Amino acid sequence: MTKELLNAHAVTKSAGTRDVKEDKRRQRTTNCEHAVLVAKAVIHNDYHTFFRLYESALNLSAYLMDFLVQRVRQGAYERIVVSYRPTVSVEFFQEALFFHDLKETRQFLEQSGAVFVNEGSGGGPPFWVDCKTSR
């Protein structure tokens, strides 16, 4: 009877070890897949995919992606200014470029050379970017 219990324990233990190894291999695969998707997004200048991956980054990969965020934002800004005419809202830039608040978004836009337009805001802060005159 004890021999049967020992055999059952050995089988269960080896199955548990296989499960742990399988989980580690699966996690390594998902990390590699995520890294490949990030690399593809950067190569193809796909800022939507990049920021979606940045938001759902696994483990500590978001810290590695932080080095690419400024470059991707600048490229995305240039594409948006060329593609969208005549004006684009600051809120659109905030969502598209994954900023946390409007102040941070406006600061980035000012540094990038955006020209702001007040469209019926009554003298408040500008909420529109003039794409035609922006760099």
C-alpha positions in Angstrom: 0.0 0.0 0.0 2.7 2.5 0.9 4.6 1.6 -2.4 1.5 2.6 -4.3 1.2 5.9 -2.4 4.9 6.6 -3.1 4.4 5.9 -6.8 1.3 8.1 -6.9 3.2 10.9 -5.1 6.1 10.6 -7.6 3.8 10.8 -10.6 2.0 13.9 -9.1 5.3 15.5 -8.3 6.7 15.0 -11.8 3.4 16.3 -13.3 3.7 19.4 -11.1 7.3 19.9 -12.3 6.2 19.6 -15.9 3.4 22.1 -15.3 5.9 24.7 -13.8 8.3 24.1 -16.7 5.4 24.4 -19.2 4.2 27.7 -17.5 7.7 29.2 -17.7 8.1 28.2 -21.3 4.7 29.7 -22.1 5.5 32.9 -20.3 8.8 33.1 -22.1 7.0 32.7 -25.4 4.4 35.4 -24.6 7.3 37.8 -23.6 9.0 37.1 -26.8 5.8 37.5 -28.8 5.2 40.9 -27.1 8.8 42.0 -27.8 8.4 41.0 -31.5 5.1 42.9 -31.7 6.7 46.0 -30.2 9.6 45.8 -32.6 7.2 45.5 -35.6 5.2 48.5 -34.3 8.3 50.7 -34.1 9.6 49.5 -37.5 6.3 50.2 -39.2 5.7 53.4 -37.3 2.4 52.1 -36.0 1.9 54.3 -33.0 -1.6 52.9 -32.2 -0.3 49.4 -31.8 2.8 50.6 -29.9 0.8 52.4 -27.3 -1.7 49.5 -27.0 1.3 47.2 -26.3 2.8 49.8 -24.0 -0.4 49.8 -22.0 -0.6 46.0 -21.7 3.2 45.5 -21.2 4.2 42.3 -19.4 6.4 42.2 -16.4 8.9 45.1 -16.6 8.9 45.5 -20.4 7.1 48.9 -20.0 10.3 50.3 -18.5 12.2 49.2 -21.6 9.6 50.7 -23.8 9.9 54.0 -22.0 13.1 54.6 -24.1 11.0 54.5 -27.3 8.0 56.5 -26.2 9.4 59.9 -27.1 10.6 58.8 -30.5 7.2 57.1 -31.3 5.3 60.2 -30.1 7.3 62.5 -32.3 6.8 60.3 -35.3 3.1 60.0 -34.6 2.8 63.8 -34.2 4.4 64.4 -37.6 2.0 61.9 -39.2 -1.1 63.3 -37.6 -0.2 66.9 -38.5 0.3 65.8 -42.2 -2.7 63.5 -42.3 -5.4 65.4 -40.5 -6.5 68.8 -41.8 -7.4 71.6 -41.0 -7.4 71.2 -37.2 -7.1 68.5 -34.7 -8.2 68.6 -31.0 -5.7 68.5 -28.2 -7.8 65.7 -26.7 -7.2 63.6 -29.9 -3.4 64.0 -29.4 -3.8 63.1 -25.8 -5.5 59.8 -26.6 -3.5 59.0 -29.7 -0.1 59.7 -28.0 -1.0 58.1 -24.7 -0.6 61.2 -22.4 -2.1 61.2 -18.9 -3.4 64.8 -18.9 -4.0 67.8 -21.1 -1.2 69.9 -19.6 1.4 67.3 -20.5 -0.1 67.0 -24.0 0.0 70.8 -24.6 3.6 70.9 -23.4 4.6 68.2 -25.8 2.7 69.9 -28.7 4.4 73.3 -27.9 7.8 71.7 -27.9 7.0 70.0 -31.2 6.1 73.3 -32.9 2.3 73.0 -32.9 0.3 76.2 -33.6 -2.8 76.4 -31.4 -6.1 77.8 -32.5 -8.9 79.1 -30.3 -12.2 78.0 -31.9 -15.0 79.5 -29.9 -13.4 78.8 -26.6 -14.0 82.4 -25.4 -10.4 83.2 -24.5 -9.7 79.9 -22.6 -6.8 77.6 -23.3 -6.5 76.5 -26.9 -8.0 73.1 -27.6 -7.2 72.8 -31.3 -4.0 72.5 -33.3 -3.8 74.1 -36.7 -2.3 71.3 -38.8 -1.6 73.4 -41.9 0.7 75.9 -40.1 2.2 73.4 -37.6 5.5 71.8 -38.5 
